[in-house]
Amino acid sequence: MCCVKVYAQREERKKDYAASATAAVTEPVKKDSVPEIIAASMVGTAIEFYDNYCYSIAAASYFGAIFFANVTNPALAQIMAFTTFAVSFLARPFGSMLFGHFGDKMGRKKTLVIALLTMGIATFLVGCLPGYEQVGGVSVVILCVCRACQGVGLAGEWSGAALVATENAPASKRALYGSFPNLGAPIGFFCAYGLNLLLTTHLGQEQMGAWGWRIPFLASVVLVIIGLYVRARMSETPVFQKASEEKRTSKHPLRDLLPYWKEVVLGTVAMGITYTLFYVLGTWSLSYGVKGLGFQQSEYLLLQMVSVVFFAIFIVVSCVYADKVGRKKVLLAVTAATLVFSFFTPFLLVHSAAHILVFLCIGFVLMGGLFGPCGAYLPELFPVHVRYSGAGLSYNLAAIFGGAFAPAIAQALVNSKFGVAGVGWYMAIMAALALLALFLIKESKDKDYEL
């Protein structure tokens, strides 16, 4: 009788276990709505690019005089200011490895909240820094530390936001969903340049150089609070939830990423021209337009704000076509067009508002076409267990390869015997290298994204 009772209890426990396992399998994975996905993926990158553009404007316009007041040659001071701009990019690979590790191990949501907070605090502190006249060379050291912390936070932001978007996307619209975080770039651009234009118009260059440049950095705290609120409410992505339940996440993402080193290299080189074009248009051309061609800063900022509309439009257009015909075809076509455009640079960078507007508008059309599909094709290079690490490392190494020294290189070329034509050749070489990498990358439009 006792044996029968024990057997019955054992069978009952088996039934209970089977029922609970079935419930776990059939329980629907929580998914955010499309507006929630857009907000969660876009808000961080908008803040990221706002922060970066505020720094690029300040580096192009004020930091040479504020932090390198001891340098008597203005051109050299400008190059040194652009070099501090590169510090953030040099810190990015470390940030991508750090946040990639936790993003692939713990999930996308928690990692993105920490990345946003790191980035926001560093940006706010830049607006509080003393200049060279107050503390001497220590000011440059503190500036570089803040810029490095900015880079660490920025490194974890884009790849996580891209995964929030694409891991919630229908398979047929993955590139379109991948455009959500990338649309944060023109939004951040518009906010940063719009606020600087407003301040420059009302305060003037003298007051901006004295204290007005700090306001955009301090104002970023408002955007960070909004971003943290949105991120705290978002859900973990269904793809990561499923991988976690099936024990397919990685305990050592960086070690597990090693077999995919070719994908990291190809993604880095393919993405390089995107960054080069980005910072030639947005950072270096502002400095050259004002100090080299004689435009008023407010005039040039206005031209850039008009042209950035094309940037936003063509991010979406390129992603729609990337979903239809494939990422590779779209990127090859736009990269080839960028190569051709590079040779027209010296003919368009002259003291003519019409020529400059054509240069900026065409440049940002191409920029949108290059930047849009990267939200899908970089993550698609990697399986789910190392996707955060792989996409982030490729993206952030491309930032060094293509963007970190782009303003300084462009300025040095203009100061050399090559002149503005050297800038065109620089962009052409980067475009040619990107074309080579794209030819070697496999089409990933129909990839099973859950694996």
C-alpha positions in Angstrom: 0.0 0.0 0.0 2.9 2.3 0.9 4.6 1.6 -2.4 1.4 2.4 -4.3 1.1 5.7 -2.4 4.7 6.7 -3.2 4.3 5.8 -6.8 1.1 7.9 -7.0 2.8 10.9 -5.4 5.7 10.6 -7.9 3.4 10.5 -10.9 1.5 13.5 -9.5 4.8 15.5 -9.3 5.6 14.5 -12.9 2.3 15.8 -14.0 2.8 19.1 -12.1 6.3 19.5 -13.6 5.0 18.8 -17.1 2.2 21.3 -16.7 4.5 24.0 -15.4 7.0 23.3 -18.3 4.2 23.6 -20.8 3.0 26.8 -19.3 6.5 28.2 -19.5 6.8 27.3 -23.1 3.3 28.5 -24.1 3.5 31.7 -22.0 3.7 34.6 -24.6 6.9 36.6 -24.6 6.1 40.3 -23.7 6.7 42.6 -26.6 6.6 46.4 -26.6 4.4 48.2 -29.0 5.9 49.9 -32.1 5.8 53.4 -30.5 7.5 52.0 -27.4 10.2 50.3 -29.6 10.8 53.6 -31.5 11.1 55.6 -28.3 13.3 53.2 -26.5 15.7 52.7 -29.5 15.7 56.3 -30.7 16.0 58.3 -27.5 19.5 57.2 -26.6 21.0 57.7 -30.0 19.4 61.1 -30.3 21.1 62.0 -27.0 24.3 60.4 -28.1 24.5 62.4 -31.3 23.3 65.6 -29.5 26.2 65.2 -27.1 28.7 64.4 -29.9 27.6 67.3 -32.1 27.6 69.8 -29.2 31.2 68.7 -28.6 32.1 68.9 -32.3 30.7 72.5 -32.6 32.6 73.5 -29.5 35.8 71.9 -30.7 35.4 73.5 -34.1 34.6 77.0 -32.8 35.7 77.6 -29.2 38.0 74.9 -27.6 41.1 76.0 -29.5 41.0 79.4 -27.7 39.7 78.1 -24.3 41.8 75.0 -23.7 44.8 75.8 -25.8 45.2 79.4 -25.1 49.0 78.9 -24.7 49.3 77.9 -28.4 50.2 81.0 -30.4 49.4 79.4 -33.8 45.6 79.4 -34.3 45.7 76.6 -36.9 47.7 74.4 -34.6 45.4 75.2 -31.7 42.5 74.1 -33.9 44.1 70.8 -34.8 44.8 70.2 -31.1 41.1 70.9 -30.3 40.1 68.4 -33.0 42.5 65.9 -31.5 40.6 66.0 -28.2 37.5 65.2 -30.3 39.2 61.9 -31.2 39.7 60.9 -27.5 36.1 59.7 -27.3 36.6 57.4 -30.3 39.7 55.9 -28.9 37.8 55.0 -25.8 34.9 53.4 -27.7 36.4 49.9 -28.3 36.8 49.5 -24.5 33.3 50.7 -24.0 31.9 48.3 -26.6 33.8 45.4 -25.0 32.5 46.3 -21.6 28.9 47.0 -22.5 28.9 44.2 -25.1 29.9 41.7 -22.4 27.0 42.7 -20.2 24.6 43.2 -23.0 25.1 39.6 -24.3 25.3 38.2 -20.8 22.6 40.1 -18.8 20.4 41.6 -21.5 19.9 44.7 -23.6 17.7 46.7 -21.3 19.9 47.0 -18.2 23.0 47.6 -20.2 21.4 50.5 -22.2 20.2 52.3 -19.0 23.8 52.2 -17.6 25.3 53.3 -20.9 22.9 56.3 -21.1 23.7 57.4 -17.6 27.5 57.2 -18.2 27.2 59.2 -21.3 24.9 61.8 -19.8 27.0 62.5 -16.7 30.2 62.9 -18.8 28.5 65.4 -21.2 27.1 67.5 -18.3 30.5 67.7 -16.7 32.1 69.1 -19.9 29.9 72.1 -19.5 31.3 72.7 -16.0 35.0 72.6 -16.9 37.5 75.4 -16.2 39.7 76.6 -19.2 43.4 76.9 -19.6 43.6 80.4 -18.1 42.1 79.1 -14.8 44.0 75.8 -14.2 46.5 75.5 -17.1 47.2 72.2 -18.8 45.1 70.4 -16.2 42.0 71.6 -18.0 43.0 69.7 -21.1 43.6 66.5 -19.0 40.1 66.8 -17.4 38.5 67.5 -20.8 40.1 64.4 -22.2 38.9 62.3 -19.2 35.4 63.5 -19.7 35.6 62.9 -23.4 36.9 59.4 -22.8 34.0 58.7 -20.4 31.6 60.0 -23.0 33.1 57.6 -25.5 32.7 54.6 -23.1 29.0 55.4 -22.7 28.5 56.1 -26.4 30.0 52.7 -27.3 27.4 50.8 -25.5 24.5 52.9 -26.7 24.2 52.4 -30.5 24.6 48.6 -30.7 22.1 48.1 -27.8 19.6 50.4 -29.4 19.9 48.7 -32.8 19.2 45.3 -31.1 16.2 46.7 -29.3 14.8 47.7 -32.7 15.8 44.8 -34.9 15.1 42.0 -32.3 11.6 43.3 -32.0 11.1 43.6 -35.8 9.2 41.4 -38.3 11.8 39.6 -40.5 10.6 41.5 -43.6 11.1 44.9 -41.9 14.3 44.5 -40.0 16.2 47.2 -41.8 13.3 49.6 -41.4 13.1 49.0 -37.7 16.9 49.3 -37.7 16.4 52.9 -38.9 14.7 53.9 -35.6 17.9 54.3 -33.6 19.7 55.8 -36.6 17.0 58.5 -36.9 18.3 59.7 -33.6 21.4 61.1 -35.5 19.5 63.8 -37.4 17.3 64.5 -34.4 20.4 65.0 -32.2 22.0 67.0 -35.0 19.0 69.3 -35.3 18.7 69.8 -31.5 22.5 70.5 -31.1 22.9 72.8 -34.1 19.5 74.4 -33.5 20.3 75.3 -29.9 23.8 76.6 -30.9 22.3 78.6 -33.7 19.8 80.2 -31.3 22.5 80.9 -28.7 24.9 82.3 -31.3 22.2 84.6 -32.7 21.2 86.0 -29.4 24.5 86.0 -27.5 27.1 86.6 -30.2 30.5 85.0 -30.7 32.2 86.9 -27.8 29.7 85.7 -25.1 29.5 82.2 -26.6 33.3 81.9 -26.3 33.2 83.3 -22.8 30.4 81.1 -21.3 27.6 80.5 -23.8 29.3 77.3 -25.1 28.5 75.6 -21.8 24.7 75.8 -22.1 24.2 73.0 -24.6 26.3 70.6 -22.5 24.4 71.5 -19.3 21.0 71.3 -21.1 21.7 67.7 -22.0 20.6 66.6 -18.5 17.0 67.2 -19.5 17.3 64.8 -22.4 19.0 62.2 -20.2 16.2 62.3 -17.7 13.7 61.7 -20.5 15.8 58.9 -21.9 16.1 57.1 -18.5 12.4 57.3 -18.0 11.7 55.7 -21.4 14.4 53.0 -21.0 13.2 52.0 -17.5 9.8 51.2 -19.0 10.9 49.1 -21.9 10.9 45.3 -22.0 13.8 42.9 -22.8 13.8 42.0 -26.5 11.9 38.7 -27.3 14.9 37.3 -29.2 17.2 37.7 -26.1 14.4 36.4 -23.8 14.1 33.3 -26.0 17.8 32.7 -26.1 18.1 33.1 -22.4 15.3 30.6 -21.7 16.9 28.1 -24.0 20.3 28.7 -22.3 21.9 30.0 -25.6 23.3 33.2 -24.1 27.1 33.6 -23.6 28.9 33.6 -20.3 32.1 34.9 -22.0 30.9 37.0 -25.0 34.3 38.4 -25.9 35.9 35.0 -26.0 33.1 33.6 -28.0 33.4 36.5 -30.4 36.9 35.4 -31.5 35.8 33.1 -34.3 34.0 36.0 -35.8 37.0 38.3 -36.2 36.6 38.5 -40.0 33.1 39.8 -39.6 34.4 42.4 -37.1 37.1 43.6 -39.6 34.7 43.7 -42.6 32.1 45.5 -40.6 34.6 48.1 -39.4 36.0 48.8 -42.9 32.6 48.9 -44.6 31.4 51.4 -41.9 34.5 53.6 -42.0 33.4 55.9 -44.9 30.1 56.5 -43.0 32.0 58.1 -40.1 34.5 59.9 -42.4 31.6 61.6 -44.3 29.8 62.3 -41.1 32.5 64.3 -39.5 33.8 66.0 -42.6 30.3 67.3 -43.2 29.3 68.0 -39.6 32.5 69.1 -37.8 35.3 70.0 -40.1 33.3 71.8 -42.8 31.8 74.1 -40.1 35.3 75.1 -39.0 36.5 75.5 -42.6 33.4 77.4 -43.7 33.7 80.0 -40.9 37.5 80.3 -40.6 38.5 79.4 -44.1 35.7 80.7 -46.3 34.5 83.6 -44.2 30.9 82.6 -43.5 29.2 83.8 -40.3 28.8 80.9 -37.9 25.0 81.4 -37.8 24.9 81.3 -41.6 26.8 78.0 -41.8 24.8 76.4 -39.0 21.6 77.3 -40.8 22.9 75.7 -44.0 23.7 72.5 -42.1 20.3 72.4 -40.4 18.6 72.6 -43.8 20.7 69.8 -45.2 20.2 67.5 -42.3 16.6 67.1 -43.3 17.8 65.1 -46.3 19.9 63.0 -43.9 16.8 61.9 -42.0 14.7 61.3 -45.2 17.3 59.1 -46.8 17.9 57.0 -43.7 14.3 55.8 -44.1 14.5 55.5 -47.9 17.6 53.4 -47.9 16.2 51.1 -45.2 13.0 50.6 -47.2 15.0 49.5 -50.2 17.4 47.4 -48.1 14.4 45.4 -47.0 13.2 45.0 -50.6 16.4 44.3 -52.6 19.0 43.6 -49.8 21.4 45.5 -47.7 24.4 44.8 -49.9 23.0 46.2 -53.2 21.9 49.4 -51.5 25.2 49.9 -49.7 27.3 49.2 -52.8 25.4 51.7 -54.8 25.5 54.5 -52.2 29.2 53.9 -51.4 30.1 54.1 -55.1 28.1 57.3 -55.4 30.1 58.7 -52.4 33.3 57.8 -54.2 32.2 59.9 -57.2 31.0 62.7 -54.9 34.4 63.0 -53.2 36.1 64.3 -56.4 33.6 67.2 -56.6 34.6 68.4 -53.1 37.1 71.2 -54.1 34.6 72.6 -56.6 31.8 72.9 -54.1 33.7 74.1 -51.0 33.9 77.8 -52.1 32.5 81.0 -50.6 29.1 80.6 -52.1 26.0 79.7 -50.1 24.5 77.9 -53.1 27.6 75.7 -53.6 27.9 74.9 -49.9 24.3 74.0 -49.7 24.7 71.6 -52.7 27.8 70.1 -51.0 26.0 69.6 -47.7 22.7 68.4 -49.1 24.2 65.8 -51.5 26.6 64.8 -48.7 23.8 64.2 -46.2 21.7 62.3 -48.8 24.7 59.9 -49.2 25.2 59.9 -45.4 21.6 58.8 -44.9 22.0 56.1 -47.5 25.1 54.7 -45.8 24.0 55.1 -42.2 20.4 53.8 -42.5 21.1 50.1 -43.3 23.9 49.7 -40.8 21.3 49.3 -38.0 20.5 45.9 -39.6 23.5 44.7 -41.5 26.0 45.1 -38.6 24.0 43.1 -36.1 23.1 40.5 -38.8 26.8 39.7 -39.2 26.7 38.0 -35.7 24.7 35.3 -34.0 22.5 36.2 -31.0 24.9 35.1 -28.3 27.6 37.6 -29.4 25.5 40.1 -31.3 25.8 43.0 -28.9 29.5 42.6 -28.6 30.1 42.0 -32.3 27.9 44.8 -33.7 29.2 47.2 -31.0 32.9 46.5 -31.6 32.5 46.8 -35.4 30.6 50.1 -35.1 33.0 51.6 -32.6 36.2 50.4 -34.3 34.8 52.1 -37.5 34.4 55.3 -35.4 38.2 55.2 -34.9 39.0 54.1 -38.4 36.8 56.5 -40.2 35.8 59.3 -37.8 38.1 59.9 -34.9 40.8 61.9 -36.8 38.7 62.9 -39.8 38.4 66.6 -38.8 42.1 66.8 -37.8 43.2 64.9 -41.0 41.0 67.2 -43.2 42.4 70.3 -41.5 46.0 69.1 -41.9 45.4 68.3 -45.6 43.9 71.8 -46.2 47.0 73.3 -44.5 49.3 71.3 -46.7 50.1 71.5 -50.4 47.1 69.4 -51.2 44.5 72.0 -50.1 40.8 71.2 -50.2 41.4 68.6 -53.0 43.2 66.5 -50.4 40.0 66.2 -48.4 38.3 64.9 -51.5 41.0 62.3 -52.0 40.8 61.3 -48.4 37.1 60.6 -48.7 37.6 58.7 -52.0 40.2 56.4 -50.4 37.8 55.6 -47.5 35.0 54.9 -49.9 37.1 52.6 -52.0 38.1 50.6 -48.9 34.4 50.3 -47.9 33.5 49.0 -51.4 36.1 46.3 -51.1 34.8 45.2 -47.7 31.2 45.3 -48.9 32.0 43.0 -51.8 33.3 40.4 -49.2 30.3 40.7 -46.9 27.4 38.2 -47.6 23.9 39.4 -48.0 22.0 38.9 -44.7 18.5 40.1 -45.6 17.0 36.6 -45.1 19.1 35.5 -42.1 17.3 33.7 -39.2 17.8 36.4 -36.6 16.9 34.2 -33.6 20.0 32.0 -34.1 
